[in-house]
Amino acid sequence: MQANTPNQDQSSIPSTIADQNLTTDSTSIAATAPGQFRVIRRNGKVTAFDGEKISVAMTKAFLAVEGGNAAASNRIHEIVKNLTELVVNALTRRIPDGGTFHIEDIQDQVELALMRGGHQKISRSYVIYRDEHAKARALEQEQTQSEEVSITSSIKVTMEDGSTQPLDIQRLHAVVTEACEGLQDVDAQAIITDTERNLFDGVPHKDVARMLVMSARTLIEKQPDYCYAASRLLLDDLRTEALSFVFDQPRSATQAEITTQYGDYFGAYIHKAISLELLDPRLADYDLELLGKELDASRDHKFAYLGLQTLYDRYFIHHEDIRFELPQAFFMRVSMGLAINEINLE
């Protein structure tokens, strides 16, 4: 038995929480049901298409130009009704059996209908309205991103010696952007966002690079080209590991930076490996400076993730589980070994 509530129309509200959920679910179902028209909002959410919202938007545009008194004008209502029909027909005639359109496409059609109907002042007002809102959204997004960067940059990373220092967020962004360069449908921000979500204060410095690789790997199923982004991020981790070991001090390099450092690294790497008795001392008889200048760092970007990971796990020389051989150095070292008995080594 339900208690009566004075002065309240029971039929006008859901009687239980379940009814409220049912109402919400019905709206969601309508937005995804086959044969229906749907709208992709700017935030990516899909909602059911409602032509009445077009009428409301155009009415506001007319009132902004002609004043609030025009709200009672039958002429305005008739014009808006006709223009709304034109917009709806333009959107749906190519997909009569249902489909999806973006919110921007709807607004483009509204703008076009106003212009074709000879309502230039209204159209101009509508264009200005769209532009102002676009700027406001861009500003809001910029502020949100700045806040995210501020929060992330407050994170401290733990170095190998136990000391802590602020996360170099600028380098993180630069490395990911560089890794995605030239790859179609690969979003650097998606990798950064996923990585930042997993960062925590005091995270080991070496784990940051590995988080970037893992974030890129999770996206390979959505877009295969992420395998190249993952490979390039793994390469950045490898460069830090190799350069730091060869030069006996913490050292890293972006892909752009290694272009001018590969030669110096190559000579130091050969001598380091010989000193550890990992390479034949006769390799030092080569003109290492000349060979180093022939190394093309850009070729490191030709690896897909699995290929580079296999080289890293099975073939690159290492000392106490530290890999200090970069891809082009590896191939040059193999070539040098094959040619070691030649009279003219170079």
Order of alpha helices (4+ residues) and beta strands (2+ residues): alpha-beta-beta-alpha-alpha-beta-alpha-alpha-beta-beta-alpha-alpha-beta-alpha-alpha-alpha-alpha-alpha-alpha-beta-beta-alpha
